[in-house]
Amino acid sequence: MATPDSINVAQLGRLVGTPDAPAIVDVRTDTEHAFDPRMLPASIRRDHRTVSSWAGEFVSRFVVVVCQRGQRLGQGVAA
């Protein structure tokens, strides 16, 4: 079950392509991305180490941060 600060696959699937769709930011490392280069539709890659330099792009939008397992990197960037 999703918490108020998370979203599950079904919820995200219903939002993609709508005016309420969140920005989807893929913060996987280069190694993780090379291992599996597939990305979610409409997602963009950003370096998790430079979040302070790009976070301002999303100041007025909902953002879903994705990483390899949905734990360490994604949660850290989302915080």
mmCIF file of the N, C-alpha and C atoms, coordinates in Angstrom:
data_MODEL
# 
_entry.id   MODEL 
# 
loop_
_atom_site.group_PDB 
_atom_site.id 
_atom_site.type_symbol 
_atom_site.label_atom_id 
_atom_site.label_alt_id 
_atom_site.label_comp_id 
_atom_site.label_asym_id 
_atom_site.label_entity_id 
_atom_site.label_seq_id 
_atom_site.pdbx_PDB_ins_code 
_atom_site.Cartn_x 
_atom_site.Cartn_y 
_atom_site.Cartn_z 
_atom_site.occupancy 
_atom_site.B_iso_or_equiv 
_atom_site.pdbx_formal_charge 
_atom_site.auth_seq_id 
_atom_site.auth_comp_id 
_atom_site.auth_asym_id 
_atom_site.auth_atom_id 
_atom_site.pdbx_PDB_model_num 
ATOM 1   N N  . MET A 1 1  ? 0.837  -1.177 0.000   1.00 0.00 ? 1  MET A N  1 
ATOM 2   C CA . MET A 1 1  ? 0.000  0.000  0.000   1.00 0.00 ? 1  MET A CA 1 
ATOM 3   C C  . MET A 1 1  ? 0.885  1.244  0.000   1.00 0.00 ? 1  MET A C  1 
ATOM 4   N N  . ALA A 1 2  ? 0.511  2.234  -0.768  1.00 0.00 ? 2  ALA A N  1 
ATOM 5   C CA . ALA A 1 2  ? 1.283  3.468  -0.859  1.00 0.00 ? 2  ALA A CA 1 
ATOM 6   C C  . ALA A 1 2  ? 1.046  4.343  0.367   1.00 0.00 ? 2  ALA A C  1 
ATOM 7   N N  . THR A 1 3  ? 2.082  5.003  0.809   1.00 0.00 ? 3  THR A N  1 
ATOM 8   C CA . THR A 1 3  ? 1.957  5.982  1.884   1.00 0.00 ? 3  THR A CA 1 
ATOM 9   C C  . THR A 1 3  ? 1.687  7.335  1.238   1.00 0.00 ? 3  THR A C  1 
ATOM 10  N N  . PRO A 1 4  ? 1.368  8.365  2.021   1.00 0.00 ? 4  PRO A N  1 
ATOM 11  C CA . PRO A 1 4  ? 1.098  9.675  1.416   1.00 0.00 ? 4  PRO A CA 1 
ATOM 12  C C  . PRO A 1 4  ? 2.265  10.203 0.584   1.00 0.00 ? 4  PRO A C  1 
ATOM 13  N N  . ASP A 1 5  ? 3.481  9.739  0.871   1.00 0.00 ? 5  ASP A N  1 
ATOM 14  C CA . ASP A 1 5  ? 4.648  10.203 0.134   1.00 0.00 ? 5  ASP A CA 1 
ATOM 15  C C  . ASP A 1 5  ? 5.130  9.200  -0.902  1.00 0.00 ? 5  ASP A C  1 
ATOM 16  N N  . SER A 1 6  ? 4.286  8.253  -1.265  1.00 0.00 ? 6  SER A N  1 
ATOM 17  C CA . SER A 1 6  ? 4.664  7.274  -2.282  1.00 0.00 ? 6  SER A CA 1 
ATOM 18  C C  . SER A 1 6  ? 3.476  7.019  -3.199  1.00 0.00 ? 6  SER A C  1 
ATOM 19  N N  . ILE A 1 7  ? 3.746  6.314  -4.273  1.00 0.00 ? 7  ILE A N  1 
ATOM 20  C CA . ILE A 1 7  ? 2.706  6.011  -5.249  1.00 0.00 ? 7  ILE A CA 1 
ATOM 21  C C  . ILE A 1 7  ? 2.982  4.603  -5.759  1.00 0.00 ? 7  ILE A C  1 
ATOM 22  N N  . ASN A 1 8  ? 1.927  3.855  -6.012  1.00 0.00 ? 8  ASN A N  1 
ATOM 23  C CA . ASN A 1 8  ? 2.150  2.516  -6.545  1.00 0.00 ? 8  ASN A CA 1 
ATOM 24  C C  . ASN A 1 8  ? 2.028  2.540  -8.068  1.00 0.00 ? 8  ASN A C  1 
ATOM 25  N N  . VAL A 1 9  ? 2.367  1.434  -8.689  1.00 0.00 ? 9  VAL A N  1 
ATOM 26  C CA . VAL A 1 9  ? 2.401  1.354  -10.146 1.00 0.00 ? 9  VAL A CA 1 
ATOM 27  C C  . VAL A 1 9  ? 1.030  1.648  -10.755 1.00 0.00 ? 9  VAL A C  1 
ATOM 28  N N  . ALA A 1 10 ? -0.023 1.100  -10.182 1.00 0.00 ? 10 ALA A N  1 
ATOM 29  C CA . ALA A 1 10 ? -1.370 1.316  -10.720 1.00 0.00 ? 10 ALA A CA 1 
ATOM 30  C C  . ALA A 1 10 ? -1.766 2.789  -10.648 1.00 0.00 ? 10 ALA A C  1 
ATOM 31  N N  . GLN A 1 11 ? -1.459 3.441  -9.533  1.00 0.00 ? 11 GLN A N  1 
ATOM 32  C CA . GLN A 1 11 ? -1.787 4.862  -9.395  1.00 0.00 ? 11 GLN A CA 1 
ATOM 33  C C  . GLN A 1 11 ? -1.025 5.697  -10.418 1.00 0.00 ? 11 GLN A C  1 
ATOM 34  N N  . LEU A 1 12 ? 0.255  5.424  -10.576 1.00 0.00 ? 12 LEU A N  1 
ATOM 35  C CA . LEU A 1 12 ? 1.057  6.166  -11.545 1.00 0.00 ? 12 LEU A CA 1 
ATOM 36  C C  . LEU A 1 12 ? 0.555  5.916  -12.959 1.00 0.00 ? 12 LEU A C  1 
ATOM 37  N N  . GLY A 1 13 ? 0.213  4.676  -13.260 1.00 0.00 ? 13 GLY A N  1 
ATOM 38  C CA . GLY A 1 13 ? -0.303 4.341  -14.583 1.00 0.00 ? 13 GLY A CA 1 
ATOM 39  C C  . GLY A 1 13 ? -1.555 5.117  -14.947 1.00 0.00 ? 13 GLY A C  1 
ATOM 40  N N  . ARG A 1 14 ? -2.408 5.370  -13.969 1.00 0.00 ? 14 ARG A N  1 
ATOM 41  C CA . ARG A 1 14 ? -3.633 6.140  -14.225 1.00 0.00 ? 14 ARG A CA 1 
ATOM 42  C C  . ARG A 1 14 ? -3.332 7.616  -14.478 1.00 0.00 ? 14 ARG A C  1 
ATOM 43  N N  . LEU A 1 15 ? -2.222 8.116  -13.969 1.00 0.00 ? 15 LEU A N  1 
ATOM 44  C CA . LEU A 1 15 ? -1.890 9.536  -14.106 1.00 0.00 ? 15 LEU A CA 1 
ATOM 45  C C  . LEU A 1 15 ? -1.079 9.869  -15.356 1.00 0.00 ? 15 LEU A C  1 
ATOM 46  N N  . VAL A 1 16 ? -0.263 8.923  -15.818 1.00 0.00 ? 16 VAL A N  1 
ATOM 47  C CA . VAL A 1 16 ? 0.591  9.186  -16.976 1.00 0.00 ? 16 VAL A CA 1 
ATOM 48  C C  . VAL A 1 16 ? -0.265 9.588  -18.172 1.00 0.00 ? 16 VAL A C  1 
ATOM 49  N N  . GLY A 1 17 ? 0.120  10.670 -18.816 1.00 0.00 ? 17 GLY A N  1 
ATOM 50  C CA . GLY A 1 17 ? -0.598 11.156 -19.992 1.00 0.00 ? 17 GLY A CA 1 
ATOM 51  C C  . GLY A 1 17 ? -1.752 12.083 -19.680 1.00 0.00 ? 17 GLY A C  1 
ATOM 52  N N  . THR A 1 18 ? -1.990 12.371 -18.413 1.00 0.00 ? 18 THR A N  1 
ATOM 53  C CA . THR A 1 18 ? -3.062 13.293 -18.037 1.00 0.00 ? 18 THR A CA 1 
ATOM 54  C C  . THR A 1 18 ? -2.455 14.630 -17.611 1.00 0.00 ? 18 THR A C  1 
ATOM 55  N N  . PRO A 1 19 ? -3.279 15.676 -17.520 1.00 0.00 ? 19 PRO A N  1 
ATOM 56  C CA . PRO A 1 19 ? -2.761 16.969 -17.055 1.00 0.00 ? 19 PRO A CA 1 
ATOM 57  C C  . PRO A 1 19 ? -2.216 16.915 -15.626 1.00 0.00 ? 19 PRO A C  1 
ATOM 58  N N  . ASP A 1 20 ? -2.661 15.939 -14.838 1.00 0.00 ? 20 ASP A N  1 
ATOM 59  C CA . ASP A 1 20 ? -2.196 15.812 -13.454 1.00 0.00 ? 20 ASP A CA 1 
ATOM 60  C C  . ASP A 1 20 ? -0.983 14.896 -13.315 1.00 0.00 ? 20 ASP A C  1 
ATOM 61  N N  . ALA A 1 21 ? -0.408 14.471 -14.436 1.00 0.00 ? 21 ALA A N  1 
ATOM 62  C CA . ALA A 1 21 ? 0.722  13.536 -14.382 1.00 0.00 ? 21 ALA A CA 1 
ATOM 63  C C  . ALA A 1 21 ? 1.916  14.176 -13.687 1.00 0.00 ? 21 ALA A C  1 
ATOM 64  N N  . PRO A 1 22 ? 2.557  13.431 -12.804 1.00 0.00 ? 22 PRO A N  1 
ATOM 65  C CA . PRO A 1 22 ? 3.760  13.957 -12.156 1.00 0.00 ? 22 PRO A CA 1 
ATOM 66  C C  . PRO A 1 22 ? 4.958  13.875 -13.101 1.00 0.00 ? 22 PRO A C  1 
ATOM 67  N N  . ALA A 1 23 ? 5.980  14.638 -12.798 1.00 0.00 ? 23 ALA A N  1 
ATOM 68  C CA . ALA A 1 23 ? 7.261  14.456 -13.478 1.00 0.00 ? 23 ALA A CA 1 
ATOM 69  C C  . ALA A 1 23 ? 7.855  13.158 -12.945 1.00 0.00 ? 23 ALA A C  1 
ATOM 70  N N  . ILE A 1 24 ? 8.413  12.346 -13.819 1.00 0.00 ? 24 ILE A N  1 
ATOM 71  C CA . ILE A 1 24 ? 9.031  11.087 -13.415 1.00 0.00 ? 24 ILE A CA 1 
ATOM 72  C C  . ILE A 1 24 ? 10.534 11.236 -13.606 1.00 0.00 ? 24 ILE A C  1 
ATOM 73  N N  . VAL A 1 25 ? 11.266 11.184 -12.503 1.00 0.00 ? 25 VAL A N  1 
ATOM 74  C CA . VAL A 1 25 ? 12.711 11.401 -12.529 1.00 0.00 ? 25 VAL A CA 1 
ATOM 75  C C  . VAL A 1 25 ? 13.424 10.102 -12.166 1.00 0.00 ? 25 VAL A C  1 
ATOM 76  N N  . ASP A 1 26 ? 14.212 9.598  -13.090 1.00 0.00 ? 26 ASP A N  1 
ATOM 77  C CA . ASP A 1 26 ? 14.980 8.362  -12.918 1.00 0.00 ? 26 ASP A CA 1 
ATOM 78  C C  . ASP A 1 26 ? 16.352 8.738  -12.370 1.00 0.00 ? 26 ASP A C  1 
ATOM 79  N N  . VAL A 1 27 ? 16.656 8.308  -11.147 1.00 0.00 ? 27 VAL A N  1 
ATOM 80  C CA . VAL A 1 27 ? 17.932 8.655  -10.512 1.00 0.00 ? 27 VAL A CA 1 
ATOM 81  C C  . VAL A 1 27 ? 18.857 7.447  -10.364 1.00 0.00 ? 27 VAL A C  1 
ATOM 82  N N  . ARG A 1 28 ? 18.645 6.428  -11.182 1.00 0.00 ? 28 ARG A N  1 
ATOM 83  C CA . ARG A 1 28 ? 19.548 5.279  -11.117 1.00 0.00 ? 28 ARG A CA 1 
ATOM 84  C C  . ARG A 1 28 ? 20.970 5.702  -11.482 1.00 0.00 ? 28 ARG A C  1 
ATOM 85  N N  . THR A 1 29 ? 21.929 5.014  -10.916 1.00 0.00 ? 29 THR A N  1 
ATOM 86  C CA . THR A 1 29 ? 23.324 5.296  -11.243 1.00 0.00 ? 29 THR A CA 1 
ATOM 87  C C  . THR A 1 29 ? 23.597 4.893  -12.693 1.00 0.00 ? 29 THR A C  1 
ATOM 88  N N  . ASP A 1 30 ? 24.706 5.368  -13.248 1.00 0.00 ? 30 ASP A N  1 
ATOM 89  C CA . ASP A 1 30 ? 25.077 4.989  -14.612 1.00 0.00 ? 30 ASP A CA 1 
ATOM 90  C C  . ASP A 1 30 ? 25.238 3.476  -14.733 1.00 0.00 ? 30 ASP A C  1 
ATOM 91  N N  . THR A 1 31 ? 25.792 2.841  -13.717 1.00 0.00 ? 31 THR A N  1 
ATOM 92  C CA . THR A 1 31 ? 25.968 1.387  -13.724 1.00 0.00 ? 31 THR A CA 1 
ATOM 93  C C  . THR A 1 31 ? 24.619 0.681  -13.756 1.00 0.00 ? 31 THR A C  1 
ATOM 94  N N  . GLU A 1 32 ? 23.685 1.129  -12.925 1.00 0.00 ? 32 GLU A N  1 
ATOM 95  C CA . GLU A 1 32 ? 22.347 0.529  -12.905 1.00 0.00 ? 32 GLU A CA 1 
ATOM 96  C C  . GLU A 1 32 ? 21.637 0.750  -14.232 1.00 0.00 ? 32 GLU A C  1 
ATOM 97  N N  . HIS A 1 33 ? 21.777 1.931  -14.798 1.00 0.00 ? 33 HIS A N  1 
ATOM 98  C CA . HIS A 1 33 ? 21.128 2.234  -16.072 1.00 0.00 ? 33 HIS A CA 1 
ATOM 99  C C  . HIS A 1 33 ? 21.736 1.410  -17.204 1.00 0.00 ? 33 HIS A C  1 
ATOM 100 N N  . ALA A 1 34 ? 23.054 1.215  -17.184 1.00 0.00 ? 34 ALA A N  1 
ATOM 101 C CA . ALA A 1 34 ? 23.708 0.400  -18.208 1.00 0.00 ? 34 ALA A CA 1 
ATOM 102 C C  . ALA A 1 34 ? 23.246 -1.054 -18.125 1.00 0.00 ? 34 ALA A C  1 
ATOM 103 N N  . PHE A 1 35 ? 23.026 -1.546 -16.911 1.00 0.00 ? 35 PHE A N  1 
ATOM 104 C CA . PHE A 1 35 ? 22.554 -2.915 -16.718 1.00 0.00 ? 35 PHE A CA 1 
ATOM 105 C C  . PHE A 1 35 ? 21.147 -3.092 -17.276 1.00 0.00 ? 35 PHE A C  1 
ATOM 106 N N  . ASP A 1 36 ? 20.289 -2.094 -17.099 1.00 0.00 ? 36 ASP A N  1 
ATOM 107 C CA . ASP A 1 36 ? 18.914 -2.130 -17.601 1.00 0.00 ? 36 ASP A CA 1 
ATOM 108 C C  . ASP A 1 36 ? 18.545 -0.734 -18.094 1.00 0.00 ? 36 ASP A C  1 
ATOM 109 N N  . PRO A 1 37 ? 18.783 -0.439 -19.376 1.00 0.00 ? 37 PRO A N  1 
ATOM 110 C CA . PRO A 1 37 ? 18.574 0.915  -19.892 1.00 0.00 ? 37 PRO A CA 1 
ATOM 111 C C  . PRO A 1 37 ? 17.116 1.298  -20.156 1.00 0.00 ? 37 PRO A C  1 
ATOM 112 N N  . ARG A 1 38 ? 16.193 0.389  -19.897 1.00 0.00 ? 38 ARG A N  1 
ATOM 113 C CA . ARG A 1 38 ? 14.784 0.738  -20.116 1.00 0.00 ? 38 ARG A CA 1 
ATOM 114 C C  . ARG A 1 38 ? 14.363 1.818  -19.128 1.00 0.00 ? 38 ARG A C  1 
ATOM 115 N N  . MET A 1 39 ? 13.503 2.709  -19.616 1.00 0.00 ? 39 MET A N  1 
ATOM 116 C CA . MET A 1 39 ? 13.009 3.791  -18.763 1.00 0.00 ? 39 MET A CA 1 
ATOM 117 C C  . MET A 1 39 ? 11.490 3.860  -18.864 1.00 0.00 ? 39 MET A C  1 
ATOM 118 N N  . LEU A 1 40 ? 10.868 4.387  -17.827 1.00 0.00 ? 40 LEU A N  1 
ATOM 119 C CA . LEU A 1 40 ? 9.426  4.598  -17.862 1.00 0.00 ? 40 LEU A CA 1 
ATOM 120 C C  . LEU A 1 40 ? 9.097  5.658  -18.906 1.00 0.00 ? 40 LEU A C  1 
ATOM 121 N N  . PRO A 1 41 ? 7.964  5.521  -19.597 1.00 0.00 ? 41 PRO A N  1 
ATOM 122 C CA . PRO A 1 41 ? 7.579  6.540  -20.569 1.00 0.00 ? 41 PRO A CA 1 
ATOM 123 C C  . PRO A 1 41 ? 7.524  7.923  -19.914 1.00 0.00 ? 41 PRO A C  1 
ATOM 124 N N  . ALA A 1 42 ? 8.034  8.897  -20.604 1.00 0.00 ? 42 ALA A N  1 
ATOM 125 C CA . ALA A 1 42 ? 8.038  10.304 -20.181 1.00 0.00 ? 42 ALA A CA 1 
ATOM 126 C C  . ALA A 1 42 ? 8.997  10.593 -19.031 1.00 0.00 ? 42 ALA A C  1 
ATOM 127 N N  . SER A 1 43 ? 9.784  9.608  -18.608 1.00 0.00 ? 43 SER A N  1 
ATOM 128 C CA . SER A 1 43 ? 10.723 9.871  -17.515 1.00 0.00 ? 43 SER A CA 1 
ATOM 129 C C  . SER A 1 43 ? 11.982 10.542 -18.048 1.00 0.00 ? 43 SER A C  1 
ATOM 130 N N  . ILE A 1 44 ? 12.669 11.218 -17.141 1.00 0.00 ? 44 ILE A N  1 
ATOM 131 C CA . ILE A 1 44 ? 13.933 11.856 -17.485 1.00 0.00 ? 44 ILE A CA 1 
ATOM 132 C C  . ILE A 1 44 ? 14.984 11.396 -16.486 1.00 0.00 ? 44 ILE A C  1 
ATOM 133 N N  . ARG A 1 45 ? 16.213 11.311 -16.932 1.00 0.00 ? 45 ARG A N  1 
ATOM 134 C CA . ARG A 1 45 ? 17.307 10.899 -16.040 1.00 0.00 ? 45 ARG A CA 1 
ATOM 135 C C  . ARG A 1 45 ? 17.948 12.124 -15.425 1.00 0.00 ? 45 ARG A C  1 
ATOM 136 N N  . ARG A 1 46 ? 18.246 12.009 -14.145 1.00 0.00 ? 46 ARG A N  1 
ATOM 137 C CA . ARG A 1 46 ? 18.993 13.042 -13.430 1.00 0.00 ? 46 ARG A CA 1 
ATOM 138 C C  . ARG A 1 46 ? 19.949 12.339 -12.474 1.00 0.00 ? 46 ARG A C  1 
ATOM 139 N N  . ASP A 1 47 ? 21.071 12.973 -12.216 1.00 0.00 ? 47 ASP A N  1 
ATOM 140 C CA . ASP A 1 47 ? 22.078 12.434 -11.306 1.00 0.00 ? 47 ASP A CA 1 
ATOM 141 C C  . ASP A 1 47 ? 21.650 12.704 -9.870  1.00 0.00 ? 47 ASP A C  1 
ATOM 142 N N  . HIS A 1 48 ? 21.534 11.654 -9.079  1.00 0.00 ? 48 HIS A N  1 
ATOM 143 C CA . HIS A 1 48 ? 21.092 11.813 -7.690  1.00 0.00 ? 48 HIS A CA 1 
ATOM 144 C C  . HIS A 1 48 ? 22.064 12.649 -6.875  1.00 0.00 ? 48 HIS A C  1 
ATOM 145 N N  . ARG A 1 49 ? 23.319 12.695 -7.291  1.00 0.00 ? 49 ARG A N  1 
ATOM 146 C CA . ARG A 1 49 ? 24.327 13.445 -6.534  1.00 0.00 ? 49 ARG A CA 1 
ATOM 147 C C  . ARG A 1 49 ? 24.213 14.951 -6.724  1.00 0.00 ? 49 ARG A C  1 
ATOM 148 N N  . THR A 1 50 ? 23.471 15.374 -7.751  1.00 0.00 ? 50 THR A N  1 
ATOM 149 C CA . THR A 1 50 ? 23.351 16.808 -8.035  1.00 0.00 ? 50 THR A CA 1 
ATOM 150 C C  . THR A 1 50 ? 21.920 17.308 -7.882  1.00 0.00 ? 50 THR A C  1 
ATOM 151 N N  . VAL A 1 51 ? 21.154 16.659 -7.033  1.00 0.00 ? 51 VAL A N  1 
ATOM 152 C CA . VAL A 1 51 ? 19.738 17.004 -6.874  1.00 0.00 ? 51 VAL A CA 1 
ATOM 153 C C  . VAL A 1 51 ? 19.535 18.488 -6.571  1.00 0.00 ? 51 VAL A C  1 
ATOM 154 N N  . SER A 1 52 ? 20.420 19.087 -5.817  1.00 0.00 ? 52 SER A N  1 
ATOM 155 C CA . SER A 1 52 ? 20.233 20.503 -5.470  1.00 0.00 ? 52 SER A CA 1 
ATOM 156 C C  . SER A 1 52 ? 20.319 21.404 -6.695  1.00 0.00 ? 52 SER A C  1 
ATOM 157 N N  . SER A 1 53 ? 20.988 20.962 -7.747  1.00 0.00 ? 53 SER A N  1 
ATOM 158 C CA . SER A 1 53 ? 21.102 21.792 -8.947  1.00 0.00 ? 53 SER A CA 1 
ATOM 159 C C  . SER A 1 53 ? 19.908 21.656 -9.890  1.00 0.00 ? 53 SER A C  1 
ATOM 160 N N  . TRP A 1 54 ? 19.159 20.572 -9.809  1.00 0.00 ? 54 TRP A N  1 
ATOM 161 C CA . TRP A 1 54 ? 18.025 20.403 -10.717 1.00 0.00 ? 54 TRP A CA 1 
ATOM 162 C C  . TRP A 1 54 ? 16.663 20.354 -10.037 1.00 0.00 ? 54 TRP A C  1 
ATOM 163 N N  . ALA A 1 55 ? 16.614 20.290 -8.747  1.00 0.00 ? 55 ALA A N  1 
ATOM 164 C CA . ALA A 1 55 ? 15.329 20.192 -8.037  1.00 0.00 ? 55 ALA A CA 1 
ATOM 165 C C  . ALA A 1 55 ? 14.420 21.380 -8.336  1.00 0.00 ? 55 ALA A C  1 
ATOM 166 N N  . GLY A 1 56 ? 14.985 22.545 -8.555  1.00 0.00 ? 56 GLY A N  1 
ATOM 167 C CA . GLY A 1 56 ? 14.187 23.735 -8.834  1.00 0.00 ? 56 GLY A CA 1 
ATOM 168 C C  . GLY A 1 56 ? 13.355 23.645 -10.097 1.00 0.00 ? 56 GLY A C  1 
ATOM 169 N N  . GLU A 1 57 ? 13.719 22.751 -11.009 1.00 0.00 ? 57 GLU A N  1 
ATOM 170 C CA . GLU A 1 57 ? 12.936 22.559 -12.235 1.00 0.00 ? 57 GLU A CA 1 
ATOM 171 C C  . GLU A 1 57 ? 11.528 22.048 -11.930 1.00 0.00 ? 57 GLU A C  1 
ATOM 172 N N  . PHE A 1 58 ? 11.357 21.463 -10.758 1.00 0.00 ? 58 PHE A N  1 
ATOM 173 C CA . PHE A 1 58 ? 10.106 20.783 -10.432 1.00 0.00 ? 58 PHE A CA 1 
ATOM 174 C C  . PHE A 1 58 ? 9.376  21.421 -9.254  1.00 0.00 ? 58 PHE A C  1 
ATOM 175 N N  . VAL A 1 59 ? 9.685  22.659 -8.964  1.00 0.00 ? 59 VAL A N  1 
ATOM 176 C CA . VAL A 1 59 ? 9.164  23.302 -7.755  1.00 0.00 ? 59 VAL A CA 1 
ATOM 177 C C  . VAL A 1 59 ? 7.635  23.368 -7.729  1.00 0.00 ? 59 VAL A C  1 
ATOM 178 N N  . SER A 1 60 ? 6.987  23.455 -8.861  1.00 0.00 ? 60 SER A N  1 
ATOM 179 C CA . SER A 1 60 ? 5.526  23.576 -8.863  1.00 0.00 ? 60 SER A CA 1 
ATOM 180 C C  . SER A 1 60 ? 4.839  22.318 -9.397  1.00 0.00 ? 60 SER A C  1 
ATOM 181 N N  . ARG A 1 61 ? 5.535  21.190 -9.380  1.00 0.00 ? 61 ARG A N  1 
ATOM 182 C CA . ARG A 1 61 ? 4.970  19.941 -9.895  1.00 0.00 ? 61 ARG A CA 1 
ATOM 183 C C  . ARG A 1 61 ? 5.109  18.828 -8.882  1.00 0.00 ? 61 ARG A C  1 
ATOM 184 N N  . PHE A 1 62 ? 4.223  17.852 -8.998  1.00 0.00 ? 62 PHE A N  1 
ATOM 185 C CA . PHE A 1 62 ? 4.412  16.606 -8.267  1.00 0.00 ? 62 PHE A CA 1 
ATOM 186 C C  . PHE A 1 62 ? 5.506  15.834 -8.994  1.00 0.00 ? 62 PHE A C  1 
ATOM 187 N N  . VAL A 1 63 ? 6.325  15.141 -8.242  1.00 0.00 ? 63 VAL A N  1 
ATOM 188 C CA . VAL A 1 63 ? 7.444  14.399 -8.820  1.00 0.00 ? 63 VAL A CA 1 
ATOM 189 C C  . VAL A 1 63 ? 7.442  12.977 -8.274  1.00 0.00 ? 63 VAL A C  1 
ATOM 190 N N  . VAL A 1 64 ? 7.652  12.019 -9.158  1.00 0.00 ? 64 VAL A N  1 
ATOM 191 C CA . VAL A 1 64 ? 7.875  10.638 -8.760  1.00 0.00 ? 64 VAL A CA 1 
ATOM 192 C C  . VAL A 1 64 ? 9.337  10.344 -9.071  1.00 0.00 ? 64 VAL A C  1 
ATOM 193 N N  . VAL A 1 65 ? 10.079 9.947  -8.054  1.00 0.00 ? 65 VAL A N  1 
ATOM 194 C CA . VAL A 1 65 ? 11.495 9.618  -8.209  1.00 0.00 ? 65 VAL A CA 1 
ATOM 195 C C  . VAL A 1 65 ? 11.619 8.102  -8.257  1.00 0.00 ? 65 VAL A C  1 
ATOM 196 N N  . VAL A 1 66 ? 12.266 7.604  -9.305  1.00 0.00 ? 66 VAL A N  1 
ATOM 197 C CA . VAL A 1 66 ? 12.445 6.162  -9.441  1.00 0.00 ? 66 VAL A CA 1 
ATOM 198 C C  . VAL A 1 66 ? 13.927 5.816  -9.429  1.00 0.00 ? 66 VAL A C  1 
ATOM 199 N N  . CYS A 1 67 ? 14.221 4.654  -8.853  1.00 0.00 ? 67 CYS A N  1 
ATOM 200 C CA . CYS A 1 67 ? 15.589 4.146  -8.838  1.00 0.00 ? 67 CYS A CA 1 
ATOM 201 C C  . CYS A 1 67 ? 15.521 2.640  -9.047  1.00 0.00 ? 67 CYS A C  1 
ATOM 202 N N  . GLN A 1 68 ? 16.621 1.958  -8.827  1.00 0.00 ? 68 GLN A N  1 
ATOM 203 C CA . GLN A 1 68 ? 16.682 0.517  -9.100  1.00 0.00 ? 68 GLN A CA 1 
ATOM 204 C C  . GLN A 1 68 ? 15.671 -0.277 -8.272  1.00 0.00 ? 68 GLN A C  1 
ATOM 205 N N  . ARG A 1 69 ? 15.623 -0.041 -6.965  1.00 0.00 ? 69 ARG A N  1 
ATOM 206 C CA . ARG A 1 69 ? 14.749 -0.825 -6.090  1.00 0.00 ? 69 ARG A CA 1 
ATOM 207 C C  . ARG A 1 69 ? 13.724 0.008  -5.340  1.00 0.00 ? 69 ARG A C  1 
ATOM 208 N N  . GLY A 1 70 ? 13.733 1.303  -5.515  1.00 0.00 ? 70 GLY A N  1 
ATOM 209 C CA . GLY A 1 70 ? 12.776 2.139  -4.796  1.00 0.00 ? 70 GLY A CA 1 
ATOM 210 C C  . GLY A 1 70 ? 13.146 2.377  -3.352  1.00 0.00 ? 70 GLY A C  1 
ATOM 211 N N  . GLN A 1 71 ? 14.404 2.268  -3.046  1.00 0.00 ? 71 GLN A N  1 
ATOM 212 C CA . GLN A 1 71 ? 14.827 2.436  -1.657  1.00 0.00 ? 71 GLN A CA 1 
ATOM 213 C C  . GLN A 1 71 ? 15.858 3.545  -1.542  1.00 0.00 ? 71 GLN A C  1 
ATOM 214 N N  . ARG A 1 72 ? 17.087 3.197  -1.425  1.00 0.00 ? 72 ARG A N  1 
ATOM 215 C CA . ARG A 1 72 ? 18.186 4.096  -1.075  1.00 0.00 ? 72 ARG A CA 1 
ATOM 216 C C  . ARG A 1 72 ? 18.209 5.402  -1.886  1.00 0.00 ? 72 ARG A C  1 
ATOM 217 N N  . LEU A 1 73 ? 18.414 5.345  -3.181  1.00 0.00 ? 73 LEU A N  1 
ATOM 218 C CA . LEU A 1 73 ? 18.547 6.568  -3.972  1.00 0.00 ? 73 LEU A CA 1 
ATOM 219 C C  . LEU A 1 73 ? 17.237 7.324  -4.092  1.00 0.00 ? 73 LEU A C  1 
ATOM 220 N N  . GLY A 1 74 ? 16.182 6.633  -4.478  1.00 0.00 ? 74 GLY A N  1 
ATOM 221 C CA . GLY A 1 74 ? 14.894 7.290  -4.683  1.00 0.00 ? 74 GLY A CA 1 
ATOM 222 C C  . GLY A 1 74 ? 14.373 7.969  -3.437  1.00 0.00 ? 74 GLY A C  1 
ATOM 223 N N  . GLN A 1 75 ? 14.447 7.288  -2.317  1.00 0.00 ? 75 GLN A N  1 
ATOM 224 C CA . GLN A 1 75 ? 13.954 7.878  -1.073  1.00 0.00 ? 75 GLN A CA 1 
ATOM 225 C C  . GLN A 1 75 ? 14.815 9.048  -0.640  1.00 0.00 ? 75 GLN A C  1 
ATOM 226 N N  . GLY A 1 76 ? 16.116 8.940  -0.839  1.00 0.00 ? 76 GLY A N  1 
ATOM 227 C CA . GLY A 1 76 ? 17.009 10.031 -0.457  1.00 0.00 ? 76 GLY A CA 1 
ATOM 228 C C  . GLY A 1 76 ? 16.780 11.272 -1.286  1.00 0.00 ? 76 GLY A C  1 
ATOM 229 N N  . VAL A 1 77 ? 16.604 11.116 -2.585  1.00 0.00 ? 77 VAL A N  1 
ATOM 230 C CA . VAL A 1 77 ? 16.351 12.257 -3.462  1.00 0.00 ? 77 VAL A CA 1 
ATOM 231 C C  . VAL A 1 77 ? 14.994 12.861 -3.168  1.00 0.00 ? 77 VAL A C  1 
ATOM 232 N N  . ALA A 1 78 ? 13.988 12.023 -2.976  1.00 0.00 ? 78 ALA A N  1 
ATOM 233 C CA . ALA A 1 78 ? 12.638 12.524 -2.708  1.00 0.00 ? 78 ALA A CA 1 
ATOM 234 C C  . ALA A 1 78 ? 12.571 13.314 -1.411  1.00 0.00 ? 78 ALA A C  1 
ATOM 235 N N  . ALA A 1 79 ? 13.372 12.939 -0.442  1.00 0.00 ? 79 ALA A N  1 
ATOM 236 C CA . ALA A 1 79 ? 13.375 13.644 0.843   1.00 0.00 ? 79 ALA A CA 1 
ATOM 237 C C  . ALA A 1 79 ? 13.877 15.042 0.641   1.00 0.00 ? 79 ALA A C  1 
# 
